[in-house]
């Protein structure tokens, strides 16, 4: 059983919780985290979801993602998801999300990192991930077009690649 903290529209904790799978009330939100790891060759590490995983089985996805559980900060949830899903340790204690996107019932915090990691050394979580690989922006967009990637907006994928080296909305 997974318990989520509930946030208000301004991303402030309400002190209430909800069990995963239960319906949130209108104006209640939960926290979702995503981590996109890029290498210095301008490729993103992507994962293929397990064939038996509920929701988007067998499809490719960005590096990792998942819901924060009660008591998690965004950073702790992102660190935990990376460790659980691909067996890689990151430290986000001094980081803020690169992007936060407001969904109907969630805040999606997105961390963009550059790490030249050896994917042969990763320990994939059997229950979630069947494969990982490095992919360029165009390869990911092709997978989206072919229905082999979670159907993110293609402009969102492009934004991730564009923003991976920047903080804020201006180039410096």
N, C-alpha and C positions, 0 to 999 in steps of 0.2 A: 504494500500500500504506500503510495507516494502522496505526501501532503505538500501543497503549495501555499505560500503566503499570498495574500490578496493586497493589491495596490489600488490607489485611487487614480483618477485621470491625470494627476500631476506626478505620478510615480512615487507616491508616498505610501509607506506601509499603513494599512488600516488596523492592524492587530488581529485581523480575522484570517482564517485559513480555509482551504477547501481540499477535498480529496480528488486526486486526478480522476477524470472521467465524469465528475459531477459538473453540472452546469453553473457557470458563473452568473451572478446577477448583473443586470444592466449597470454600467458604470463601474464594474469590478474588473480587474485585470490581473494577469499573472506574468511572471518574468521568464522569458526564453532567451537562451544564449546561443551564439554561433561563433565558431572560431574558424577563420580561413588562414591556412598556413601557405605562404608562397615561398618559392626558392628564388635564388638570384638569376635564374634563367627565365623569369617572368611566367612561371607555371604555378598553378594552385594544386595542392594535394587534395584529391577528391576520394570519397569512399563510396563503395557499392553496398547498399543495404542488403541484409540477408533475405533470402527467398521466402522465409517463413515469418519475417517481421511484419507486423500489422501496419498497414499504411505504406504505400510506395515501395512494396517489395521489389527487390532486384534492381531498383533504380539507383543511379549514381546521385551523389549529393555533395555539397561543399564539405570541407574537412570534417567538422563535427558540429553537433548541435543538440540541444535538449532543454528541458525545463529546469529552472532552479527549484530546489526543494526548500521547505520551510527552514529559515535560519541562514540560508545562503545569501551572500552578497553576489552581485553579478560576476565579480572576478573569481570568487571561490567556485561558483557553479561552472564557469568556463574552464577553469583549471581541472575540476573534477571530470567534466565531460571529455576533455582531451585525454586525460589519464585513463578513464574507463574505456573509451571507444578505440583508441589507437595505442595506448600504453606509452604515451610520451609525456614528460613532465615539463610544464611551463610555469612561469611565475608572473602573475599579472597584478601583484600587490600594489604596484605604483602606476597602474594603467587605468585609463577610462576606456569605455568602448569607442571604437573608431566611428561607429554609426549606431543610432538607435532609431528603429522604425516602429511606428505605432500601428499595430494590427487591431482588428475588431475587439479582441479580448486579451491582448497581450502587448507587452513591450518586448521587442526583439533587439537585444544588445549584440552588436557584431564587433568582434575583435579581428583585426588584420595584422598578421605577424609575418616576418620574413625569417625563415630558418632553413638552412640547407641540411635537412635531416635525411638519413639513410632509411628509406622505407623498408628495407629488408630487416632492419632492427626493430621495427614496430611490433607490438603485441596486440593484434586485433581482437576485440571483444566478440567472441563467437555469436552471442545472442543478438548482436547488432550489425556487425560489419563482416562482409565476406571478402572484400578486396579493397586495395587502395592503389592509386597511381597518380603521377604528376600529369597535369593537362594544361594546355594553353587556353586562353580565353576563347579562341575560335573553336577549339576541340569541344569545350564545354557547351558553347552555343549550338554546335552541330548535334551534340547529344540531346540537348533540349529539343531541337527541331525534330529529331528522330524519335522522341518520346522515351528516351533511355535515361533521362535525367529528371529529377524532380522539376515540375514545371514552374520554375522561377521566371520572373520577367527577364527577358534577355538584357534589357537595359540595366537591371539590377546586377547581373553577372558582370557586365561592362563596368559598372560603377565600382564594384569590388576591386577589379583589376586597376582601375584608374586611381582609386583612393589608397591603395596599399602602401604607398610611400609618402602620403600626405596626412596631415592633421588639419581639420577645418576645411573650409570651402574655397580657399585661395591657394594657388601654387606659390611657393616661397623660394 
